[in-house]
Amino acid sequence: MRKILVINGAYRAGGITDQAVETTIGVLQSAGAEVEQVLLREYPIGFCLNCRECTQQPGESPGRCVQHDGMQALVDKIDHADGYVLAVPTNFGSATAIFKRLMERLIVYAYWPWGMKAPS
């Protein structure tokens, strides 16, 4: 059975994004997938500190963040999923701030030692 992780970056419960996600979850489940949804509005993820400590660790595994919030649990969910649905409305021409916060914190998947011009 495929495990699908749905990450919902909408602020408003019951809004259009939530409705679209619920429909998508129903379709995935009817196709036999195991689906887990993460509502970022209820998930404790702090702002990236841009310390790059997590990017200093080589290897296939994601780095460890210095913050002790919900991000490590979310990284574990990401690592164990077979597929992903990322849902986010556009507010004022851009993704929501909570979704951007997640995207910045996904830097744990990069290896970027000091002195290297860009991550790998």
C-alpha positions in Angstrom: 0.0 0.0 0.0 1.3 3.4 -1.0 1.7 6.0 1.8 0.8 9.5 0.7 1.6 12.6 2.8 -0.6 15.6 2.2 0.8 18.9 3.5 -1.9 21.6 3.7 -0.6 25.2 4.0 -4.0 26.9 4.1 -4.8 29.3 7.0 -8.6 28.9 6.9 -10.2 25.7 8.1 -13.0 24.6 5.7 -11.9 26.9 2.9 -11.4 26.1 -0.8 -7.9 24.6 -0.2 -9.3 22.3 2.6 -12.2 21.3 0.3 -9.8 20.4 -2.5 -7.6 18.5 -0.2 -10.5 16.5 1.2 -11.6 15.6 -2.3 -8.0 14.6 -3.2 -7.7 12.5 -0.1 -10.9 10.7 -0.9 -9.7 9.8 -4.4 -6.4 8.6 -3.1 -8.0 6.4 -0.4 -10.4 5.0 -2.9 -7.4 4.0 -5.0 -6.0 2.1 -2.1 -3.5 4.6 -0.7 -2.9 5.2 3.0 -3.1 9.0 3.4 -1.9 11.2 6.2 -2.7 15.0 6.2 -0.6 17.6 8.0 -2.3 20.9 8.6 0.6 23.4 8.8 -1.7 25.9 10.6 -1.8 23.5 13.6 1.8 22.3 13.3 4.6 23.7 15.4 7.3 24.8 12.9 9.4 27.8 13.8 11.2 30.1 11.4 14.5 29.0 9.9 17.4 30.6 11.8 19.6 30.4 8.7 22.4 29.0 10.9 23.0 26.2 8.3 23.9 23.8 11.1 21.7 21.2 9.5 23.4 21.5 6.1 26.9 20.7 7.5 26.1 16.9 7.8 27.1 14.9 4.7 25.2 11.7 3.7 21.9 10.6 2.4 19.9 11.4 5.6 18.6 14.9 6.2 20.5 17.0 8.6 19.4 17.8 12.1 18.0 21.2 12.9 19.1 23.0 16.1 15.5 23.9 16.8 13.4 21.5 18.8 10.0 22.0 17.3 7.7 19.8 15.1 10.0 19.9 12.1 11.9 16.7 12.9 8.6 14.8 13.2 7.5 16.2 9.8 10.9 15.3 8.2 10.3 11.7 9.5 6.9 11.7 7.9 8.3 13.0 4.6 11.0 10.3 4.7 8.5 7.5 5.2 6.0 8.6 2.5 5.9 7.2 -1.0 4.3 10.3 -2.5 3.2 13.9 -1.6 0.5 16.3 -2.1 1.4 19.9 -1.4 -1.6 22.2 -1.2 -1.4 25.9 -0.6 -3.5 28.9 -1.6 -2.0 32.0 -3.0 -2.5 35.0 -0.9 -1.5 38.4 -2.4 0.3 36.6 -5.2 2.3 34.2 -3.2 2.1 31.1 -1.0 1.1 31.5 2.6 3.8 32.4 5.1 3.4 29.1 7.0 4.0 27.2 3.7 7.1 29.3 3.1 8.3 28.6 6.6 8.1 24.8 5.8 9.9 25.3 2.5 12.8 27.2 4.2 13.1 24.5 6.8 13.4 21.8 4.1 17.0 22.9 3.7 17.8 20.0 6.1 17.9 17.9 2.8 20.8 19.9 1.5 24.5 19.4 2.1 26.1 22.9 2.1 29.4 23.0 4.1 30.9 26.4 4.8 33.1 27.5 1.9 30.9 25.8 -0.7 29.2 28.3 -3.0 25.9 26.4 -3.3 24.2 23.4 -1.7 24.3 20.0 -3.2 
